[in-house]
Amino acid sequence: MSKTIVNLTMPFVVQEIEDILEQYPRHPYQEAFANPDFRQNLIAYTLNRIPNHYLTVDEQEKEHLISSDSVRYCLEQTVHIEAIIHQGIEEILSEKAEEITRHIPDAVDPSHVPSDWFG
């Protein structure tokens, strides 16, 4: 049976990123990181700055490990990872600001949009 290496940290980081982005405003944060490239950049940014945990497993065990909560972090580690995610969000948004403004239009205040009622 062949063995494979599984990064146990990545599912935790991906879930933390999803949870943290839900706390940010839709525009521009959630809209920017809905882009798969920006999301992958944020995952890589975070994983490169924290210790990762790996395990070698049989192919059949891999699916079970990925779907379960295989890695637990203490509160201090979780807070550290969350801080890195927040830093990554801000850094990626500032680095990619021009690209983001091209792909995500500015939020428009509905009270400033002309009405089409009068034709």
N, C-alpha and C positions, 0 to 999 in steps of 0.2 A: 504494500500500500504506500502511495507517495505522500510525502509530508509537504506542508506549505507553511509559510510564515504569515502570521496574522498580526496586524497592528491593533492592539486592544485599546489604544488611546484615541484613535480616530473617531469611532462612534460617539464617545463621550464628548469630544470637542465639537463634532457636528451638532449634537443635541444642544450643547451649551450655546453655540452660535445662534441656532434657531430661537432658543429661549431669550437670549439677549436682544436679538434684532426685533423681537416682538415688543420690546420695551421702547424702542426708538420710534420717532415719527415715520409715517408712511413715506413722506417726501422729505428728503431724497434718500434716506437711509434704506428703508425696506425695498424701495424701487431699485436702487442701485445694486443691492446685494441679491436681488432676484435674478440678476444677470449671472449665469453660471461661471463666467470667467472671474468676475469679482468675488463670487462666493468661494471658488477654488483658491484664489489668491489669499483670502482671509483664512481659510483652513490651513494652507501652507505656512502663512505668516505665524499662526498660532503654534502649529506642530513643530516648527523650527525653533521655537523659544521655550519649549517645555520638554521634560524627559518623556520619552515614549516607551511604552511597554509592549513587548512582542512575545509571541508564543509560537512554537512549532506544533502543528496538529495534523491529524489525518484529514483528508478532504471532507469526510462525513461530519467531523467535529466542527469544522470551520463555520458552517451555517449556524450551528447552535451557539457558538461563541459570539458571532457577530450580532445575532438577534437578542442575546441576553446582555445584562449589565455585568460584563466581565471585570471591569476595572472600577474600583471605588476610590474616591479621593477624600482625604480629610478636608475639613472646612478651610483650613489655611491654604491647601493646594488648590481647592476649588476657587477661592477668592483670587489667588494669584493667576489662575488660568482665565478667569473672567476679566481681570485687569488687562491681561495681554490681548484678549479679544477686543475690548474697548479701544485699546491703543491701536490695534490693527484696523479697526473700523475707521478711526479718524485718519490714520496714516494713508490708507488706501484711498479714502475719499479725497484727501488733499492731493495725493499723487495723480489721481485720475479725474480731477475736477473738470478739466476741459472735455474729456471724453464723456463724462456723466452729463454735463450740461447739453451736449449734442444729442444724446439719446433719451434723456429724461427732461421734458419741458418743465419750466418753473411751475410751481403750484399756483393756481389762479384763485384769487378770492372771489367767490360767486357774487359778492355785492358790487364788484367792479366790472363785471361782464355786461356788455350792453344787452338789453332785452330784445328778443325777436318778436315780441308780442305785436308790435305796431307795423310789422311787415316789411 
